[in-house]
Amino acid sequence: MISSSQFEGNLYDFSQEPQRAPIGIFDSGVGGLTVLRQLYRQLPNESIIYFGDTARLPYGIRSQAEILQFVREILTWMQQQQVKMVIMACNTSSALALEIVREEFPMPILGLILPGARAAVQQGKRIGVIATPATAKSNAYKRAIIEINPDVQVWQVSCPEFVPLIEQNRIHDPYTVEVARSYLEPLVQQQIDTLVYGCTHYPHLAPVLRSLLSTSVKLIDPAVHVVATCAKELDLLGLKNTYPALPTRFIVSGCPRQFAESSAQWLGFTPMAEVVCLSNTVVSSN
Ligand SMILES: N[C@H](CCC(=O)O)C(=O)O
C-alpha cells in the first residue's frame, strides 16, 4: 500500500504555472467516471486526478457527519496534490457537504446539484429526481429546482440498490431491470417529462432506464453541466490549460485491481490505479 506521504515528492511543481495543475475529482467509486468522461470530452487539455473512495462506499447510506469527515480527508489530500480546482463528482457529497467545506479550503470546489437543477428547469415542468437515500433525504435537488422556478413540480425517489448493483457490475441482470422498474414506477405514474440522474453512478444505467421510460422523457446528466461550469470558471480565473494533459492518475482507497477491472468498460482502457490511505493525511480541524 502506498501511503499519502509518498505522493508528497510530487514530480511536478505547479506553483510557477498554475494552469498546468490538475483538476481533482472524487466519488465513492466508479460513479465519478461519468464526470471524468465529460472532462475528457469538454476539457481535453486538463490533467486530472481521480479519487474513488472504494473502501468506504456506498456513501448514500451514510450520515452527514461521516460524509463531512470523508470529504474533508479527500480535499486535504487533493490540496497536497496541488489541484487547481475540485469537482465533487458525487451528488451525496455535493448535497451534504459542499456548502460547509467550500469555505475551509483555498481551491474552488464545484458540486453537481446547482448545475443539474438549472439544466432540469430548462427542460421540463414535471421533474423526477432519482438519487441515493442521503441525497433524496437532504431535499437538495428539490430545493434548488424550486428556488430557480417555483412553478415546476418535483418528485424524488431514493434508490438504495442502484449503487451496489453498479459497483458489482450487475447492470444487465434481469434483477436490476426489475429494481429500476419499481423505482421509476411512481415517477411514471406522475407523468414526469424530465428525469435527473441525482447520483453520478446512474448514467451507467442509461440503457436500462431509457428502456423503461417514454421517449418523450428528457434525461438530465448533471455531469455534463458541472463540467461546462468548470470550463467557465477556469476561463474566468485564467486557469485553463493550453498544454497537453498529463495522464490521468487514478487513486482508490480500496482494491485497485477491482476498480481497474470495473472501470475499463466505461473508460475504454484499463487504468493503473494507485492506493492511498487517507487516514495518514492531516485532516482539516475546522
Ligand atoms: N456516486 C455518488 C455516491 C453514491 C454512493 O456511494 O452511494 C453520488 O452521486 O451520490
The ligand as an SDF file (V2000), in Angstrom:
LIG
                    3D

 10  9  0  0  0  0  0  0  0  0999 V2000
  -21.9890    8.4680   -6.9360 N   0  0  0  0  0  0  0  0  0  0  0  0
  -22.2550    9.1100   -5.7000 C   0  0  0  0  0  0  0  0  0  0  0  0
  -22.1820    8.2390   -4.4700 C   0  0  0  0  0  0  0  0  0  0  0  0
  -23.0910    7.0680   -4.4520 C   0  0  0  0  0  0  0  0  0  0  0  0
  -22.8740    6.1540   -3.2470 C   0  0  0  0  0  0  0  0  0  0  0  0
  -21.7150    5.8050   -2.9530 O   0  0  0  0  0  0  0  0  0  0  0  0
  -23.8730    5.8140   -2.6040 O   0  0  0  0  0  0  0  0  0  0  0  0
  -23.3990   10.0680   -5.7650 C   0  0  0  0  0  0  0  0  0  0  0  0
  -23.5230   10.7160   -6.7880 O   0  0  0  0  0  0  0  0  0  0  0  0
  -24.1390   10.2700   -4.8390 O   0  0  0  0  0  0  0  0  0  0  0  0
  1  2  1  0
  2  3  1  0
  2  8  1  0
  3  4  1  0
  4  5  1  0
  5  6  2  0
  5  7  1  0
  8  9  2  0
  8 10  1  0
M  END
$$$$
